[in-house]
Amino acid sequence: MCRILGVSRVQYYRYRSPKPSKRRAEDAGLKQRILRIFAEFKQRYGVMKIHHELNLELQPLQLRCSPRRISRLMKKLDIHSVTVNKWKAASASKTKVEQRPNLLKQISRPLV
């Protein structure tokens, strides 16, 4: 059959039972760590903060991971940080400004 297909036996059997590469095995471990960190910080951490926390974890193992790799894995996991708009005070133009008495008897000067 290998002669008919024009491939060697080694290529045929390697194709039949592929082993995961070292990179894919590392990615699987990193995905679990990313999900744990993401859940631990209530889905608020983005790529850079997860990168920092993950590298703190990997430092004793003498391993590192780049932000781009974390970004790629987060996209595969379909997770992203929850963004919350900052609080803004309501504009003062909606309320009427009260005229207060000038207790210090200061002279009001026009702004230049």
PDB file as gemmi writes it, atoms N, CA and C in Angstrom:
CRYST1    1.000    1.000    1.000  90.00  90.00  90.00 P 1                      
ATOM      1  N   MET A   1       0.832  -1.185   0.000  1.00  0.00           N  
ATOM      2  CA  MET A   1       0.000   0.000   0.000  1.00  0.00           C  
ATOM      3  C   MET A   1       0.883   1.258   0.000  1.00  0.00           C  
ATOM      4  N   CYS A   2       2.010   1.201   0.719  1.00  0.00           N  
ATOM      5  CA  CYS A   2       2.900   2.367   0.764  1.00  0.00           C  
ATOM      6  C   CYS A   2       3.461   2.657  -0.625  1.00  0.00           C  
ATOM      7  N   ARG A   3       3.733   1.595  -1.394  1.00  0.00           N  
ATOM      8  CA  ARG A   3       4.244   1.814  -2.750  1.00  0.00           C  
ATOM      9  C   ARG A   3       3.189   2.494  -3.615  1.00  0.00           C  
ATOM     10  N   ILE A   4       1.954   2.093  -3.468  1.00  0.00           N  
ATOM     11  CA  ILE A   4       0.871   2.682  -4.267  1.00  0.00           C  
ATOM     12  C   ILE A   4       0.711   4.170  -3.920  1.00  0.00           C  
ATOM     13  N   LEU A   5       0.787   4.477  -2.641  1.00  0.00           N  
ATOM     14  CA  LEU A   5       0.646   5.872  -2.201  1.00  0.00           C  
ATOM     15  C   LEU A   5       1.913   6.682  -2.462  1.00  0.00           C  
ATOM     16  N   GLY A   6       3.017   6.009  -2.617  1.00  0.00           N  
ATOM     17  CA  GLY A   6       4.280   6.701  -2.880  1.00  0.00           C  
ATOM     18  C   GLY A   6       4.897   7.329  -1.645  1.00  0.00           C  
ATOM     19  N   VAL A   7       4.678   6.712  -0.486  1.00  0.00           N  
ATOM     20  CA  VAL A   7       5.254   7.204   0.767  1.00  0.00           C  
ATOM     21  C   VAL A   7       6.020   6.077   1.442  1.00  0.00           C  
ATOM     22  N   SER A   8       6.928   6.436   2.347  1.00  0.00           N  
ATOM     23  CA  SER A   8       7.676   5.420   3.079  1.00  0.00           C  
ATOM     24  C   SER A   8       6.825   4.884   4.223  1.00  0.00           C  
ATOM     25  N   ARG A   9       7.221   3.743   4.771  1.00  0.00           N  
ATOM     26  CA  ARG A   9       6.494   3.138   5.888  1.00  0.00           C  
ATOM     27  C   ARG A   9       6.493   4.067   7.104  1.00  0.00           C  
ATOM     28  N   VAL A  10       7.637   4.683   7.365  1.00  0.00           N  
ATOM     29  CA  VAL A  10       7.751   5.570   8.530  1.00  0.00           C  
ATOM     30  C   VAL A  10       6.743   6.709   8.441  1.00  0.00           C  
ATOM     31  N   GLN A  11       6.636   7.324   7.269  1.00  0.00           N  
ATOM     32  CA  GLN A  11       5.679   8.433   7.096  1.00  0.00           C  
ATOM     33  C   GLN A  11       4.245   7.942   7.263  1.00  0.00           C  
ATOM     34  N   TYR A  12       3.946   6.763   6.745  1.00  0.00           N  
ATOM     35  CA  TYR A  12       2.592   6.223   6.839  1.00  0.00           C  
ATOM     36  C   TYR A  12       2.213   5.995   8.300  1.00  0.00           C  
ATOM     37  N   TYR A  13       3.065   5.333   9.077  1.00  0.00           N  
ATOM     38  CA  TYR A  13       2.734   5.035  10.467  1.00  0.00           C  
ATOM     39  C   TYR A  13       2.781   6.294  11.349  1.00  0.00           C  
ATOM     40  N   ARG A  14       3.620   7.228  11.000  1.00  0.00           N  
ATOM     41  CA  ARG A  14       3.634   8.491  11.727  1.00  0.00           C  
ATOM     42  C   ARG A  14       2.319   9.239  11.486  1.00  0.00           C  
ATOM     43  N   TYR A  15       1.806   9.158  10.271  1.00  0.00           N  
ATOM     44  CA  TYR A  15       0.534   9.802   9.936  1.00  0.00           C  
ATOM     45  C   TYR A  15      -0.624   9.115  10.652  1.00  0.00           C  
ATOM     46  N   ARG A  16      -0.582   7.786  10.767  1.00  0.00           N  
ATOM     47  CA  ARG A  16      -1.666   7.027  11.398  1.00  0.00           C  
ATOM     48  C   ARG A  16      -1.791   7.316  12.886  1.00  0.00           C  
ATOM     49  N   SER A  17      -0.690   7.445  13.572  1.00  0.00           N  
ATOM     50  CA  SER A  17      -0.743   7.687  15.015  1.00  0.00           C  
ATOM     51  C   SER A  17       0.150   8.870  15.381  1.00  0.00           C  
ATOM     52  N   PRO A  18      -0.361  10.073  15.151  1.00  0.00           N  
ATOM     53  CA  PRO A  18       0.467  11.248  15.440  1.00  0.00           C  
ATOM     54  C   PRO A  18       0.586  11.483  16.948  1.00  0.00           C  
ATOM     55  N   LYS A  19       1.769  11.854  17.391  1.00  0.00           N  
ATOM     56  CA  LYS A  19       1.986  12.220  18.786  1.00  0.00           C  
ATOM     57  C   LYS A  19       1.924  13.744  18.869  1.00  0.00           C  
ATOM     58  N   PRO A  20       1.360  14.251  19.959  1.00  0.00           N  
ATOM     59  CA  PRO A  20       1.338  15.713  20.083  1.00  0.00           C  
ATOM     60  C   PRO A  20       2.765  16.249  20.223  1.00  0.00           C  
ATOM     61  N   SER A  21       3.011  17.366  19.584  1.00  0.00           N  
ATOM     62  CA  SER A  21       4.337  17.965  19.650  1.00  0.00           C  
ATOM     63  C   SER A  21       4.578  18.542  21.046  1.00  0.00           C  
ATOM     64  N   LYS A  22       5.824  18.870  21.324  1.00  0.00           N  
ATOM     65  CA  LYS A  22       6.184  19.440  22.622  1.00  0.00           C  
ATOM     66  C   LYS A  22       5.462  20.765  22.824  1.00  0.00           C  
ATOM     67  N   ARG A  23       5.358  21.541  21.749  1.00  0.00           N  
ATOM     68  CA  ARG A  23       4.694  22.854  21.813  1.00  0.00           C  
ATOM     69  C   ARG A  23       3.215  22.701  22.169  1.00  0.00           C  
ATOM     70  N   ARG A  24       2.546  21.738  21.546  1.00  0.00           N  
ATOM     71  CA  ARG A  24       1.115  21.528  21.836  1.00  0.00           C  
ATOM     72  C   ARG A  24       0.901  21.050  23.260  1.00  0.00           C  
ATOM     73  N   ALA A  25       1.813  20.212  23.747  1.00  0.00           N  
ATOM     74  CA  ALA A  25       1.703  19.750  25.134  1.00  0.00           C  
ATOM     75  C   ALA A  25       1.886  20.920  26.096  1.00  0.00           C  
ATOM     76  N   GLU A  26       2.844  21.795  25.816  1.00  0.00           N  
ATOM     77  CA  GLU A  26       3.046  22.993  26.649  1.00  0.00           C  
ATOM     78  C   GLU A  26       1.825  23.899  26.585  1.00  0.00           C  
ATOM     79  N   ASP A  27       1.267  24.073  25.389  1.00  0.00           N  
ATOM     80  CA  ASP A  27       0.079  24.919  25.229  1.00  0.00           C  
ATOM     81  C   ASP A  27      -1.095  24.393  26.050  1.00  0.00           C  
ATOM     82  N   ALA A  28      -1.255  23.079  26.098  1.00  0.00           N  
ATOM     83  CA  ALA A  28      -2.353  22.494  26.878  1.00  0.00           C  
ATOM     84  C   ALA A  28      -2.184  22.823  28.362  1.00  0.00           C  
ATOM     85  N   GLY A  29      -0.963  22.728  28.859  1.00  0.00           N  
ATOM     86  CA  GLY A  29      -0.699  23.083  30.258  1.00  0.00           C  
ATOM     87  C   GLY A  29      -0.902  24.567  30.519  1.00  0.00           C  
ATOM     88  N   LEU A  30      -0.453  25.388  29.568  1.00  0.00           N  
ATOM     89  CA  LEU A  30      -0.620  26.833  29.721  1.00  0.00           C  
ATOM     90  C   LEU A  30      -2.090  27.232  29.695  1.00  0.00           C  
ATOM     91  N   LYS A  31      -2.883  26.557  28.863  1.00  0.00           N  
ATOM     92  CA  LYS A  31      -4.316  26.872  28.793  1.00  0.00           C  
ATOM     93  C   LYS A  31      -4.979  26.653  30.145  1.00  0.00           C  
ATOM     94  N   GLN A  32      -4.619  25.568  30.806  1.00  0.00           N  
ATOM     95  CA  GLN A  32      -5.208  25.297  32.126  1.00  0.00           C  
ATOM     96  C   GLN A  32      -4.793  26.363  33.133  1.00  0.00           C  
ATOM     97  N   ARG A  33      -3.522  26.757  33.104  1.00  0.00           N  
ATOM     98  CA  ARG A  33      -3.057  27.795  34.019  1.00  0.00           C  
ATOM     99  C   ARG A  33      -3.734  29.132  33.724  1.00  0.00           C  
ATOM    100  N   ILE A  34      -3.883  29.460  32.433  1.00  0.00           N  
ATOM    101  CA  ILE A  34      -4.535  30.720  32.046  1.00  0.00           C  
ATOM    102  C   ILE A  34      -5.975  30.743  32.531  1.00  0.00           C  
ATOM    103  N   LEU A  35      -6.691  29.636  32.336  1.00  0.00           N  
ATOM    104  CA  LEU A  35      -8.086  29.573  32.792  1.00  0.00           C  
ATOM    105  C   LEU A  35      -8.180  29.714  34.305  1.00  0.00           C  
ATOM    106  N   ARG A  36      -7.260  29.109  35.039  1.00  0.00           N  
ATOM    107  CA  ARG A  36      -7.277  29.200  36.494  1.00  0.00           C  
ATOM    108  C   ARG A  36      -7.026  30.641  36.951  1.00  0.00           C  
ATOM    109  N   ILE A  37      -6.024  31.299  36.355  1.00  0.00           N  
ATOM    110  CA  ILE A  37      -5.719  32.692  36.713  1.00  0.00           C  
ATOM    111  C   ILE A  37      -6.886  33.594  36.332  1.00  0.00           C  
ATOM    112  N   PHE A  38      -7.468  33.355  35.161  1.00  0.00           N  
ATOM    113  CA  PHE A  38      -8.590  34.159  34.673  1.00  0.00           C  
ATOM    114  C   PHE A  38      -9.774  34.061  35.644  1.00  0.00           C  
ATOM    115  N   ALA A  39     -10.064  32.845  36.112  1.00  0.00           N  
ATOM    116  CA  ALA A  39     -11.175  32.651  37.047  1.00  0.00           C  
ATOM    117  C   ALA A  39     -10.834  33.202  38.430  1.00  0.00           C  
ATOM    118  N   GLU A  40      -9.577  33.061  38.841  1.00  0.00           N  
ATOM    119  CA  GLU A  40      -9.150  33.514  40.160  1.00  0.00           C  
ATOM    120  C   GLU A  40      -9.327  35.020  40.321  1.00  0.00           C  
ATOM    121  N   PHE A  41      -9.116  35.765  39.261  1.00  0.00           N  
ATOM    122  CA  PHE A  41      -9.233  37.222  39.323  1.00  0.00           C  
ATOM    123  C   PHE A  41     -10.541  37.721  38.704  1.00  0.00           C  
ATOM    124  N   LYS A  42     -11.556  36.895  38.785  1.00  0.00           N  
ATOM    125  CA  LYS A  42     -12.943  37.246  38.425  1.00  0.00           C  
ATOM    126  C   LYS A  42     -13.085  37.774  36.995  1.00  0.00           C  
ATOM    127  N   GLN A  43     -12.346  37.216  36.070  1.00  0.00           N  
ATOM    128  CA  GLN A  43     -12.410  37.523  34.635  1.00  0.00           C  
ATOM    129  C   GLN A  43     -12.072  38.980  34.334  1.00  0.00           C  
ATOM    130  N   ARG A  44     -11.305  39.622  35.208  1.00  0.00           N  
ATOM    131  CA  ARG A  44     -10.952  41.028  35.004  1.00  0.00           C  
ATOM    132  C   ARG A  44      -9.576  41.190  34.372  1.00  0.00           C  
ATOM    133  N   TYR A  45      -8.752  40.164  34.461  1.00  0.00           N  
ATOM    134  CA  TYR A  45      -7.384  40.277  33.961  1.00  0.00           C  
ATOM    135  C   TYR A  45      -7.314  40.049  32.468  1.00  0.00           C  
ATOM    136  N   GLY A  46      -6.579  40.921  31.810  1.00  0.00           N  
ATOM    137  CA  GLY A  46      -6.343  40.790  30.381  1.00  0.00           C  
ATOM    138  C   GLY A  46      -5.015  40.097  30.132  1.00  0.00           C  
ATOM    139  N   VAL A  47      -4.529  40.216  28.920  1.00  0.00           N  
ATOM    140  CA  VAL A  47      -3.327  39.504  28.494  1.00  0.00           C  
ATOM    141  C   VAL A  47      -2.111  39.901  29.336  1.00  0.00           C  
ATOM    142  N   MET A  48      -1.886  41.191  29.534  1.00  0.00           N  
ATOM    143  CA  MET A  48      -0.663  41.630  30.206  1.00  0.00           C  
ATOM    144  C   MET A  48      -0.639  41.231  31.681  1.00  0.00           C  
ATOM    145  N   LYS A  49      -1.764  41.322  32.356  1.00  0.00           N  
ATOM    146  CA  LYS A  49      -1.792  40.943  33.767  1.00  0.00           C  
ATOM    147  C   LYS A  49      -1.692  39.428  33.918  1.00  0.00           C  
ATOM    148  N   ILE A  50      -2.325  38.684  33.034  1.00  0.00           N  
ATOM    149  CA  ILE A  50      -2.192  37.226  33.063  1.00  0.00           C  
ATOM    150  C   ILE A  50      -0.751  36.847  32.750  1.00  0.00           C  
ATOM    151  N   HIS A  51      -0.136  37.561  31.812  1.00  0.00           N  
ATOM    152  CA  HIS A  51       1.266  37.321  31.475  1.00  0.00           C  
ATOM    153  C   HIS A  51       2.144  37.496  32.714  1.00  0.00           C  
ATOM    154  N   HIS A  52       1.905  38.555  33.468  1.00  0.00           N  
ATOM    155  CA  HIS A  52       2.695  38.813  34.673  1.00  0.00           C  
ATOM    156  C   HIS A  52       2.503  37.698  35.703  1.00  0.00           C  
ATOM    157  N   GLU A  53       1.251  37.345  35.989  1.00  0.00           N  
ATOM    158  CA  GLU A  53       0.958  36.302  36.978  1.00  0.00           C  
ATOM    159  C   GLU A  53       1.517  34.947  36.534  1.00  0.00           C  
ATOM    160  N   LEU A  54       1.370  34.643  35.261  1.00  0.00           N  
ATOM    161  CA  LEU A  54       1.833  33.363  34.734  1.00  0.00           C  
ATOM    162  C   LEU A  54       3.351  33.256  34.811  1.00  0.00           C  
ATOM    163  N   ASN A  55       4.050  34.337  34.483  1.00  0.00           N  
ATOM    164  CA  ASN A  55       5.510  34.305  34.566  1.00  0.00           C  
ATOM    165  C   ASN A  55       5.993  34.214  36.011  1.00  0.00           C  
ATOM    166  N   LEU A  56       5.225  34.755  36.958  1.00  0.00           N  
ATOM    167  CA  LEU A  56       5.578  34.579  38.371  1.00  0.00           C  
ATOM    168  C   LEU A  56       5.463  33.107  38.765  1.00  0.00           C  
ATOM    169  N   GLU A  57       4.450  32.428  38.220  1.00  0.00           N  
ATOM    170  CA  GLU A  57       4.272  30.995  38.483  1.00  0.00           C  
ATOM    171  C   GLU A  57       5.359  30.163  37.816  1.00  0.00           C  
ATOM    172  N   LEU A  58       5.720  30.533  36.593  1.00  0.00           N  
ATOM    173  CA  LEU A  58       6.668  29.740  35.820  1.00  0.00           C  
ATOM    174  C   LEU A  58       8.124  30.020  36.186  1.00  0.00           C  
ATOM    175  N   GLN A  59       8.368  31.098  36.923  1.00  0.00           N  
ATOM    176  CA  GLN A  59       9.739  31.476  37.261  1.00  0.00           C  
ATOM    177  C   GLN A  59      10.483  30.384  38.028  1.00  0.00           C  
ATOM    178  N   PRO A  60       9.876  29.735  39.048  1.00  0.00           N  
ATOM    179  CA  PRO A  60      10.607  28.655  39.730  1.00  0.00           C  
ATOM    180  C   PRO A  60      10.929  27.474  38.800  1.00  0.00           C  
ATOM    181  N   LEU A  61      10.133  27.291  37.768  1.00  0.00           N  
ATOM    182  CA  LEU A  61      10.373  26.209  36.806  1.00  0.00           C  
ATOM    183  C   LEU A  61      11.345  26.624  35.717  1.00  0.00           C  
ATOM    184  N   GLN A  62      11.818  27.860  35.793  1.00  0.00           N  
ATOM    185  CA  GLN A  62      12.732  28.450  34.807  1.00  0.00           C  
ATOM    186  C   GLN A  62      12.130  28.420  33.398  1.00  0.00           C  
ATOM    187  N   LEU A  63      10.851  28.768  33.316  1.00  0.00           N  
ATOM    188  CA  LEU A  63      10.149  28.873  32.042  1.00  0.00           C  
ATOM    189  C   LEU A  63       9.607  30.281  31.897  1.00  0.00           C  
ATOM    190  N   ARG A  64       9.366  30.686  30.666  1.00  0.00           N  
ATOM    191  CA  ARG A  64       8.773  31.994  30.383  1.00  0.00           C  
ATOM    192  C   ARG A  64       7.736  31.827  29.283  1.00  0.00           C  
ATOM    193  N   CYS A  65       6.876  32.824  29.180  1.00  0.00           N  
ATOM    194  CA  CYS A  65       5.839  32.789  28.153  1.00  0.00           C  
ATOM    195  C   CYS A  65       5.602  34.219  27.673  1.00  0.00           C  
ATOM    196  N   SER A  66       5.484  34.401  26.375  1.00  0.00           N  
ATOM    197  CA  SER A  66       5.329  35.742  25.822  1.00  0.00           C  
ATOM    198  C   SER A  66       3.858  36.182  25.839  1.00  0.00           C  
ATOM    199  N   PRO A  67       3.611  37.490  25.836  1.00  0.00           N  
ATOM    200  CA  PRO A  67       2.229  37.985  25.795  1.00  0.00           C  
ATOM    201  C   PRO A  67       1.494  37.563  24.518  1.00  0.00           C  
ATOM    202  N   ARG A  68       2.219  37.470  23.408  1.00  0.00           N  
ATOM    203  CA  ARG A  68       1.558  37.065  22.156  1.00  0.00           C  
ATOM    204  C   ARG A  68       1.049  35.632  22.232  1.00  0.00           C  
ATOM    205  N   ARG A  69       1.824  34.771  22.870  1.00  0.00           N  
ATOM    206  CA  ARG A  69       1.406  33.375  23.017  1.00  0.00           C  
ATOM    207  C   ARG A  69       0.175  33.300  23.910  1.00  0.00           C  
ATOM    208  N   ILE A  70       0.167  34.069  24.990  1.00  0.00           N  
ATOM    209  CA  ILE A  70      -0.984  34.095  25.887  1.00  0.00           C  
ATOM    210  C   ILE A  70      -2.207  34.641  25.155  1.00  0.00           C  
ATOM    211  N   SER A  71      -2.010  35.675  24.355  1.00  0.00           N  
ATOM    212  CA  SER A  71      -3.109  36.241  23.577  1.00  0.00           C  
ATOM    213  C   SER A  71      -3.693  35.205  22.617  1.00  0.00           C  
ATOM    214  N   ARG A  72      -2.806  34.478  21.959  1.00  0.00           N  
ATOM    215  CA  ARG A  72      -3.257  33.449  21.019  1.00  0.00           C  
ATOM    216  C   ARG A  72      -4.042  32.354  21.743  1.00  0.00           C  
ATOM    217  N   LEU A  73      -3.556  31.932  22.896  1.00  0.00           N  
ATOM    218  CA  LEU A  73      -4.246  30.888  23.650  1.00  0.00           C  
ATOM    219  C   LEU A  73      -5.577  31.386  24.203  1.00  0.00           C  
ATOM    220  N   MET A  74      -5.625  32.647  24.623  1.00  0.00           N  
ATOM    221  CA  MET A  74      -6.886  33.204  25.116  1.00  0.00           C  
ATOM    222  C   MET A  74      -7.920  33.293  24.001  1.00  0.00           C  
ATOM    223  N   LYS A  75      -7.471  33.600  22.780  1.00  0.00           N  
ATOM    224  CA  LYS A  75      -8.392  33.632  21.646  1.00  0.00           C  
ATOM    225  C   LYS A  75      -8.929  32.236  21.353  1.00  0.00           C  
ATOM    226  N   LYS A  76      -8.051  31.227  21.448  1.00  0.00           N  
ATOM    227  CA  LYS A  76      -8.510  29.848  21.233  1.00  0.00           C  
ATOM    228  C   LYS A  76      -9.511  29.421  22.302  1.00  0.00           C  
ATOM    229  N   LEU A  77      -9.297  29.883  23.540  1.00  0.00           N  
ATOM    230  CA  LEU A  77     -10.212  29.562  24.626  1.00  0.00           C  
ATOM    231  C   LEU A  77     -11.464  30.437  24.604  1.00  0.00           C  
ATOM    232  N   ASP A  78     -11.452  31.465  23.759  1.00  0.00           N  
ATOM    233  CA  ASP A  78     -12.558  32.419  23.626  1.00  0.00           C  
ATOM    234  C   ASP A  78     -12.857  33.110  24.961  1.00  0.00           C  
ATOM    235  N   ILE A  79     -11.792  33.619  25.583  1.00  0.00           N  
ATOM    236  CA  ILE A  79     -11.966  34.390  26.817  1.00  0.00           C  
ATOM    237  C   ILE A  79     -11.328  35.759  26.632  1.00  0.00           C  
ATOM    238  N   HIS A  80     -11.906  36.756  27.275  1.00  0.00           N  
ATOM    239  CA  HIS A  80     -11.371  38.109  27.249  1.00  0.00           C  
ATOM    240  C   HIS A  80     -11.799  38.800  28.522  1.00  0.00           C  
ATOM    241  N   SER A  81     -11.050  39.812  28.905  1.00  0.00           N  
ATOM    242  CA  SER A  81     -11.318  40.477  30.175  1.00  0.00           C  
ATOM    243  C   SER A  81     -12.609  41.282  30.095  1.00  0.00           C  
ATOM    244  N   VAL A  82     -13.249  41.395  31.243  1.00  0.00           N  
ATOM    245  CA  VAL A  82     -14.473  42.183  31.342  1.00  0.00           C  
ATOM    246  C   VAL A  82     -14.059  43.626  31.542  1.00  0.00           C  
ATOM    247  N   THR A  83     -14.519  44.512  30.688  1.00  0.00           N  
ATOM    248  CA  THR A  83     -14.193  45.922  30.825  1.00  0.00           C  
ATOM    249  C   THR A  83     -15.397  46.659  31.389  1.00  0.00           C  
ATOM    250  N   VAL A  84     -15.112  47.526  32.337  1.00  0.00           N  
ATOM    251  CA  VAL A  84     -16.165  48.303  32.984  1.00  0.00           C  
ATOM    252  C   VAL A  84     -15.867  49.769  32.738  1.00  0.00           C  
ATOM    253  N   ASN A  85     -16.878  50.516  32.318  1.00  0.00           N  
ATOM    254  CA  ASN A  85     -16.688  51.945  32.102  1.00  0.00           C  
ATOM    255  C   ASN A  85     -16.469  52.642  33.430  1.00  0.00           C  
ATOM    256  N   LYS A  86     -15.591  53.630  33.433  1.00  0.00           N  
ATOM    257  CA  LYS A  86     -15.329  54.374  34.647  1.00  0.00           C  
ATOM    258  C   LYS A  86     -16.536  55.229  34.992  1.00  0.00           C  
ATOM    259  N   TRP A  87     -16.700  55.484  36.275  1.00  0.00           N  
ATOM    260  CA  TRP A  87     -17.822  56.272  36.743  1.00  0.00           C  
ATOM    261  C   TRP A  87     -17.619  57.726  36.367  1.00  0.00           C  
ATOM    262  N   LYS A  88     -18.668  58.343  35.869  1.00  0.00           N  
ATOM    263  CA  LYS A  88     -18.636  59.764  35.526  1.00  0.00           C  
ATOM    264  C   LYS A  88     -19.712  60.475  36.325  1.00  0.00           C  
ATOM    265  N   ALA A  89     -19.381  61.640  36.794  1.00  0.00           N  
ATOM    266  CA  ALA A  89     -20.378  62.441  37.501  1.00  0.00           C  
ATOM    267  C   ALA A  89     -21.356  63.000  36.471  1.00  0.00           C  
ATOM    268  N   ALA A  90     -22.596  63.152  36.884  1.00  0.00           N  
ATOM    269  CA  ALA A  90     -23.592  63.744  35.991  1.00  0.00           C  
ATOM    270  C   ALA A  90     -23.201  65.191  35.707  1.00  0.00           C  
ATOM    271  N   SER A  91     -23.482  65.640  34.518  1.00  0.00           N  
ATOM    272  CA  SER A  91     -23.083  67.002  34.163  1.00  0.00           C  
ATOM    273  C   SER A  91     -23.894  68.017  34.976  1.00  0.00           C  
ATOM    274  N   ALA A  92     -23.267  69.110  35.328  1.00  0.00           N  
ATOM    275  CA  ALA A  92     -23.907  70.138  36.159  1.00  0.00           C  
ATOM    276  C   ALA A  92     -24.870  70.993  35.348  1.00  0.00           C  
ATOM    277  N   SER A  93     -24.823  70.895  34.029  1.00  0.00           N  
ATOM    278  CA  SER A  93     -25.676  71.745  33.196  1.00  0.00           C  
ATOM    279  C   SER A  93     -27.145  71.377  33.326  1.00  0.00           C  
ATOM    280  N   LYS A  94     -27.441  70.205  33.820  1.00  0.00           N  
ATOM    281  CA  LYS A  94     -28.837  69.784  33.942  1.00  0.00           C  
ATOM    282  C   LYS A  94     -29.512  70.395  35.168  1.00  0.00           C  
ATOM    283  N   THR A  95     -28.707  70.791  36.139  1.00  0.00           N  
ATOM    284  CA  THR A  95     -29.287  71.358  37.353  1.00  0.00           C  
ATOM    285  C   THR A  95     -29.102  72.875  37.356  1.00  0.00           C  
ATOM    286  N   LYS A  96     -30.005  73.534  37.985  1.00  0.00           N  
ATOM    287  CA  LYS A  96     -29.942  74.990  38.062  1.00  0.00           C  
ATOM    288  C   LYS A  96     -28.957  75.390  39.153  1.00  0.00           C  
ATOM    289  N   VAL A  97     -28.070  76.345  38.848  1.00  0.00           N  
ATOM    290  CA  VAL A  97     -27.071  76.810  39.805  1.00  0.00           C  
ATOM    291  C   VAL A  97     -27.698  77.907  40.658  1.00  0.00           C  
ATOM    292  N   GLU A  98     -27.576  77.734  41.968  1.00  0.00           N  
ATOM    293  CA  GLU A  98     -28.135  78.736  42.877  1.00  0.00           C  
ATOM    294  C   GLU A  98     -27.169  79.904  43.028  1.00  0.00           C  
ATOM    295  N   GLN A  99     -27.696  81.077  43.141  1.00  0.00           N  
ATOM    296  CA  GLN A  99     -26.889  82.273  43.374  1.00  0.00           C  
ATOM    297  C   GLN A  99     -26.666  82.369  44.873  1.00  0.00           C  
ATOM    298  N   ARG A 100     -25.404  82.404  45.307  1.00  0.00           N  
ATOM    299  CA  ARG A 100     -25.068  82.485  46.719  1.00  0.00           C  
ATOM    300  C   ARG A 100     -24.605  83.906  47.055  1.00  0.00           C  
ATOM    301  N   PRO A 101     -24.859  84.322  48.259  1.00  0.00           N  
ATOM    302  CA  PRO A 101     -24.410  85.664  48.642  1.00  0.00           C  
ATOM    303  C   PRO A 101     -22.886  85.712  48.767  1.00  0.00           C  
ATOM    304  N   ASN A 102     -22.295  86.863  48.412  1.00  0.00           N  
ATOM    305  CA  ASN A 102     -20.855  87.067  48.477  1.00  0.00           C  
ATOM    306  C   ASN A 102     -20.504  87.488  49.896  1.00  0.00           C  
ATOM    307  N   LEU A 103     -20.173  86.506  50.738  1.00  0.00           N  
ATOM    308  CA  LEU A 103     -19.922  86.779  52.152  1.00  0.00           C  
ATOM    309  C   LEU A 103     -18.609  87.505  52.387  1.00  0.00           C  
ATOM    310  N   LEU A 104     -17.640  87.322  51.514  1.00  0.00           N  
ATOM    311  CA  LEU A 104     -16.334  87.963  51.700  1.00  0.00           C  
ATOM    312  C   LEU A 104     -16.245  89.307  50.998  1.00  0.00           C  
ATOM    313  N   LYS A 105     -17.290  89.696  50.335  1.00  0.00           N  
ATOM    314  CA  LYS A 105     -17.365  90.976  49.611  1.00  0.00           C  
ATOM    315  C   LYS A 105     -16.227  91.111  48.594  1.00  0.00           C  
ATOM    316  N   GLN A 106     -15.916  89.989  47.911  1.00  0.00           N  
ATOM    317  CA  GLN A 106     -14.875  90.001  46.901  1.00  0.00           C  
ATOM    318  C   GLN A 106     -15.415  90.569  45.597  1.00  0.00           C  
ATOM    319  N   ILE A 107     -14.525  91.190  44.863  1.00  0.00           N  
ATOM    320  CA  ILE A 107     -14.896  91.757  43.561  1.00  0.00           C  
ATOM    321  C   ILE A 107     -14.702  90.656  42.531  1.00  0.00           C  
ATOM    322  N   SER A 108     -15.710  90.394  41.785  1.00  0.00           N  
ATOM    323  CA  SER A 108     -15.571  89.366  40.749  1.00  0.00           C  
ATOM    324  C   SER A 108     -14.924  89.975  39.520  1.00  0.00           C  
ATOM    325  N   ARG A 109     -13.883  89.347  39.050  1.00  0.00           N  
ATOM    326  CA  ARG A 109     -13.144  89.827  37.882  1.00  0.00           C  
ATOM    327  C   ARG A 109     -13.416  88.911  36.707  1.00  0.00           C  
ATOM    328  N   PRO A 110     -13.514  89.473  35.535  1.00  0.00           N  
ATOM    329  CA  PRO A 110     -13.727  88.622  34.370  1.00  0.00           C  
ATOM    330  C   PRO A 110     -12.464  87.826  34.048  1.00  0.00           C  
ATOM    331  N   LEU A 111     -12.628  86.614  33.619  1.00  0.00           N  
ATOM    332  CA  LEU A 111     -11.493  85.775  33.223  1.00  0.00           C  
ATOM    333  C   LEU A 111     -10.951  86.215  31.887  1.00  0.00           C  
ATOM    334  N   VAL A 112      -9.646  86.333  31.776  1.00  0.00           N  
ATOM    335  CA  VAL A 112      -9.021  86.771  30.537  1.00  0.00           C  
ATOM    336  C   VAL A 112      -8.401  85.620  29.825  1.00  0.00           C  
TER     337      VAL A 112                                                      
END                                                                             
